[in-house]
Amino acid sequence: MKEEEMMDIADFIHRTLTSREDATAVAKLREEVHAFSRKFPLPF
């Protein structure tokens, strides 16, 4: 992971905390995080 990805992760955290009461926004965010995490598969 590079600095750009770390900024993405910080954005995910911020958006989650600021929209935790909005189920639609959280569901969309969940999809984005899932797509993002596919770039970094676990080694096992």
N, C-alpha and C positions, 0 to 999 in steps of 0.2 A: 504494500500500500504506500502511496505517496501522499504528499500534502493535500492534493486536490481531493482525494478520497476521504481524507480526514475531515476536510471542510464539509463534504457531503454528509458524513456521519454526524457532525455537529449540527448541521441543518436538520437532519432527521430527528435528532433529540429535541431540538428547539421546537420544531413543528409538532412533535408528539406532545410536549408539555403544554404548548399554547392552545392545542385543539383537542385535548383529551375528552372534552365533553361532547364533541361532534363525531358521532359514530361514522358518518359518511367520510369525513376527512381522515379519520383513523384507518378505515378500511382501505382508502386510496393509498395512504402512507405505507400500510402493511404491504401492499402490492409492490410499491416502489422499493422498499427495503429488501423484499424477497428477490426482485430482479437484480438489485445491486449486489446482493450477497452471492449470486450465481457466478460473479466474476472471480470470487475467491473461495474455491472449493476446499474443503478440509482434506488434509493429506492421507486420511485413512479410509 
